[in-house]
Amino acid sequence: MTPIQRFRLSLLLFFLLIGGGTLGYVEIEGWGWVDSLFMTVITLSTVGYQTVHPLDRAGLFFTMALIVVGVGTLGYAIATLSETILEGHLQSFWGGRKMERMIEKLENHVIVCGFGRIGSLTAAALAGRDIPFVVVEENPDLVKEIVGKKFLVVMGNATEEGVLRKAGIDRAQALLVTLSTRVADAAYIVMSSRIDHPGLTIIAMANDSRTEAKLLKAGANKVVSPFILGSNRMVMALTQPTLLDVMDVVTTRDGMGLTFEELVVPEISPFCDLSIAEIGKKFGIRSHIIAIRPAGGKNFVLPTAQSVLRAMDQIVMIGSRDEFERIRVLMAGEQESGVRT
């Protein structure tokens, strides 16, 4: 039992004593409720006032018992309060309540299950991109580390009912499961989350192809293997070192001001039914479309200047971070000053 819980228990016992003492004097001495309450309070507080009315023999024994039990309970409450303050539990308690309120306000956020090697890097990457997220972690030491980094966290096992609900899974846009060494837990989290939230994007991590197949079958949208990615990068470092350097520069947050971006063409958009060349000329766009996934398709196609964009096409672009905000506005059909029409 934590100091906060012990302090709550002692306060509950103290208030029960006040109620029991008041009722006792009413029943034993036949006093009114106000006199009985006053007598109970001055007895438990040991202030030394004289009795409200003369006590009979039963009243004397009841008062002595009330003093012994009340002083012990009050002393226990003071001791637990001191421990709570000295060890910082009270600050942690109020900080926890503040964090709960912040999590309750989140919408369209990401939930990261696990704060191990991959989970901690994932959380840092999300923070670097200003993407709202909550970490679910059961290790108390790791929870302290997460709080120290100013990340939102829910302490608990994600397989337990209610933990993901505290993290706001009903309002989340994605669930990232990074429990690579706990395959059974990861599969259960993926499966139960998919059943309860069919539209949720679920991305899981796997160490081998067999685990990857299980997680996909359980309902994950995508499964990422850090070992496969690492081996591919090693081969690229050997055979295409310059290309790897370019990708590293572009994918880092501060790399040359460039980045990759994935966009979806809205159903009603001025980009619809125009070729890439026409879009660049009409809107003065300098970023480059490097891949298109047609609406409803599974494969990407390499575009040419004459490739025409359709509604709900997914496009991958490389360009300036600053320009992508402008492209989103233009793609949605919103007006922007200085745009050529």
SEMARMAR-270852 format. One record per residue (C-alpha): residue in three letters; x, y, z. Coordinates in steps of 0.2 Angstrom, whole numbers, plus 5000, padded with zeros to 4 digits. Last residue first. Layout:
N
alaXYZ;...
***
This chain:
341
thr497651544694;arg499251604702;val499451604721;gly499951764729;ser498751754743;glu498151584747;gln496351524744;glu495851354751;gly495551214738;ala496151074750;met497651044739;leu498151224740;val498151224759;arg499051064760;ile500351124747;arg500651284758;glu501051174773;phe502151064762;glu503151224757;asp503951254774;arg504551074775;ser505451094758;gly505350944746;ile505150764743;met503350704739;val502450534741;ile500650534734;gln499050444739;asp497650464726;met496050504734;ala495350604719;arg496450584704;leu498150654699;val498750644681;ser500450584676;gln501150694662;ala502750744671;thr503050564675;pro502550464690;leu503350304697;val501850194702;phe501550134720;asn500549974723;lys499049934733;gly497650024723;gly496050094730;ala496550264724;pro498150264714;arg499750254724;ile500850384717;ala502750404719;ile504150534718;ile503150694718;his504350834718;ser504251004728;arg504451164719;ile502551204717;gly502151364707;phe500251334708;lys499851324689;lys501551274683;gly501851134696;ile500051074695;glu500051074675;ala501750974676;ile501050844688;ser499550824677;leu497850894682;asp496250784685;cys496150824703;phe497350954710;pro495951094712;ser495250974725;ile493650894729;glu493950714734;pro495450764743;val497250714736;val498050614750;leu499850664756;glu501450574761;glu502950684765;phe504750664763;thr505850794770;leu507050944766;gly507651084776;met509451024774;gly509250884786;asp508550964803;arg507250834806;thr508150684800;thr507350594785;val508150704772;val509950684778;asp509850504782;met509150474764;val510550574756;asp511850474766;leu511050314761;leu511050364743;thr512950404744;pro513350244752;gln512550134739;thr513349964739;leu514149944757;ala513050064766;met511549994757;val511949824763;met512049884781;arg510449984779;asn509549824773;ser510249734788;gly509549864800;leu507849874792;ile507749684793;phe508349684811;pro507149834816;ser505649734810;val504149834807;val502349764806;lys500949854797;asn499049864799;ala499049744814;gly497549634815;ala498049474824;lys498549394807;leu499749534804;leu500449504821;lys500649314818;ala501449344802;glu502749464809;thr503149344823;arg503549214810;ser504549334800;asp505749384814;asn506049514828;ala504349604826;met503649774830;ala501849824829;ile500849964820;ile499049974823;thr497950114814;leu496250114823;gly494650094812;pro494149924819;his494249984837;asp493649844850;ile494149694839;arg495749784833;ser496249824850;ser495949654857;met497049574843;val498449694843;ile498649694862;tyr498449504862;ala499849484849;ala501049604858;asp500749504875;ala501049344866;val502649414857;arg503449484873;thr505249514866;ser504649634853;leu503549744864;thr503449894853;val501649904850;leu501150074841;leu499350114842;ala498650254830;gln497250384829;ala496750394847;arg495050444854;asp494450274860;ile496250234864;gly496350374877;ala497750314888;lys496550274902;arg495650164889;leu497350074886;val497450034904;gly495649984906;glu495749794903;glu497449734906;thr498549684891;ala499249864891;asn500149834908;gly500049984919;met500750164921;val499950284909;val501250414902;leu501350584895;phe503150634891;lys504050774901;lys505750684899;gly505750654918;val504050584917;ile504650454905;glu506150414916;lys505050394931;val503950274921;leu505450174916;asp505850144935;pro504050104938;asn504049964924;glu502249954918;glu502350064903;val500950144892;val501650304883;val500550434877;phe500650534861;pro500450704853;ile501450724837;asp502650874838;arg503850794825;gly505250784838;ala504050724851;leu503650584839;ala505450544837;ala505750544855;ala504350424858;thr504950304845;leu506750304852;ser506050264869;gly504950124862;ile506350044852;arg507550024867;gly506149994879;phe504650114883;gly503249994879;cys501550024871;val501550194862;ile499850274860;val499650404846;his498550554847;asn496950594837;glu496250674852;leu496950724869;lys496050814883;glu495850654894;ile497750644893;met498050814900;arg496850774914;glu497750614918;met499350714918;lys498750844931;arg498150694942;gly499850624941;gly500650784946;trp499550794961;phe500050624966;ser501850644962;gln501850804973;leu501050714987;his502250564985;gly503750684987;glu504650575000;leu504550705014;ile502750755010;thr502050575010;glu503050525025;ser502350675034;leu500650635029;thr500850455034;ala501450505052;ile500050635054;ala498750505049;tyr499550375061;gly499550495075;leu497650545072;thr497250355072;gly498150325088;val497450475096;gly495650425091;val495750245097;val496450285114;ile495250445116;leu493750355110;ala494050205122;met494150325136;thr492550415131;phe491650255130;phe492150205147;leu491650375154;gly489950365145;ala489550195152;arg489950265170;asp488850415168;leu489550575160;pro489050755166;his488650865151;val489750955139;thr491350885146;gln492751005151;tyr493951055138;gly495550975137;val496050995119;thr496350815116;ser495850825097;leu494850665098;thr493950715114;ile493650895108;val492850825092;thr491750695100;met491050815113;phe490650935100;leu489750805089;ser488750745104;asp488250915109;val487650955091;trp486750785089;gly485750805105;trp486250705121;gly485450535126;glu487050485135;ile487350315127;glu486450325111;val486850515106;tyr488550495114;gly488850345103;leu488150425087;thr489450565089;gly490850445092;gly490450335077;gly490350485066;ile491950565072;leu492750385072;leu492250365054;phe493050525050;phe494650465058;leu494550295049;leu494350385032;leu495750505036;ser496850355040;leu496450255024;arg496750405013;phe498450425022;arg498850245019;gln498350265001;ile499550414998;pro500950325007;thr500750174995;met500050005000;
***
